[in-house]
Amino acid sequence: MSTAREQRFCGRQFSAQEILLIQEVVGTCTGISRLELAQTVCELLEWKRPWGGLKARECRDLLERLESQGVLRLPVKKTPASKASRKRIVPAASGQPYSSLCGSVEAFAPVEVQPVETRQQRMLFKELVSGYHYLGYAMPFGARLQYLVWVSRPRREVVGCVQFSSPAWRMKVRDLWIGWDDTTRCLGLQQVVNNSRLLVLAQIRNLASTMLSCALRRLPADWQRQYGVQPLLVETLVDQQRFYGGCYRAANWIVLGQTSGRGRMDRANRRLGAAVKTVLVYPLVRNAAARLRDGG
């Protein structure tokens, strides 16, 4: 196996000694799952969220990265038991929307933003995003909140999905706008939330901006209840080759500039300029930049 060396992952620096400890845990704790290994490592290294919950999801990603580097060998992933067949959402051809509803959003009000909490809701959210969002569905890094959006008339029907998740660790235009250096970013980053998916499923005028508005009204209380952190700023990245981001701009989001195009995991600069995105932010409180710069 490769020699254990210092690693940086999800904003935390792991010493070579800590990597050796992780090697030892994985090597000696046989017969348990990857999730159980991640929880054990989190307990030993006290890798926790501000409210005390273990960062098991991030830790599992770290373990898989270490395995890809030859530092350790994880147990084989368990194959889920077969389940009875169920109806799956199949994307319509030629960009046809999921819902046939069309018109102005006022005709379908009220619009309800519902947190994804049950297994059935999670499966519906995942299938809709997998089938109809151009990026598909991927498990977000770190924290996340997901919402299904429903209209009430002429019948109750799902018309959109919104996802918020952990922010980008480093983003030049955002960090300059806030006034962060490496130290202050470490202190304030958890109060930034990323709008990582916005999916509109019906050709209803002003639906996207209405979805955003309703979701942002809920987000501060929902995020604080779930993670014990008050969010101060929401960020999003818009692929400038595909979209203008009109619903964000119309809702008074602030355009900060463009990314380098590397992507979250491209630490070797191999994809520089490959996927340039427009960075927009929405302050949830007054003086959000100053509060983030000053530590809340």
Steps between C-alpha positions, in 0.01 A plus 500: 500500500602863450663695782264702716545872445329822597166560327258791469134412450173696540674785679688282753872427507578139595851440630705199391445362852123526458520324162698219670224475760239475223708223337507315830125532555418373150752218531381374838124566495407221264146388434337843524362720225660808344251720683587340834870550425435866419307549824782334698763726340287809565469408868874441538600820321207706637396599148158646570254763392446810718194341662692181583396264219770286339627595153457138391404581141812710446713241680377224271606712202842549664537124552418436134755761393765334719412165346544646148847620608593152622520611864244245623255236382132534586247219532304420185188713462188312600259425217150616593241228525276466199168674530170455329475693178339838528398772263796715398498847350617485140612830345292610205675532165603827336512700823128457564424625855389256770177691564252613236397805703562837336395858557578757767601395850210693654254258339647208694559663838566442777846355436615267778865423574518169687818371670610155384482284812350159428646217294225544239575872469874431467441248221268741315752785531787281382309364201378842388846656521661193337253510215452870434800700623788530255751416775298205625503400865809456716525475878614846614815545706430584862170643622188519285131596497269401219153626414219387274286782360126448450217704353146475634284558194336351297637205702792453736800424281878513535654764272855544623796400717741718696817384675731684738832351610844583639682787324810484284809492723683767302358733233705805407227749406287411803793514741610838361144638528478394864859598577609155617850370542564132579457549874175698493354271233553200730309683774205617288455248221234295678269801490496490120260263321514394135187479284631195315185399309202693365267296282181637341266227374220704342478783248348741750602865475696632801500155662880489541519833684197408713663166595820679598316761703293243691801276564717788624229606746514151654872437472642692803272334755520155338883512472543618859264231628682230302863608552504752784649774280341827388561544125586855397559463126383273217717446193435330168694419184338540158652331194542804273509286185147375574321763706486871566366461854207731441291374794788574740573841354130593509489398867783744584781247531840670467723399209859473625681372191616168361674193635830372364320199353695242701225344705494399867731197478753617238796571727759454223354773270441246223161647406577872526246689286311183406171583676485872578199599710348828610506549877196665660425556868194596704547654849250362751575779750615859486876549487549132421852551358615697805355243741668214313828691495475573871398148599120524518 
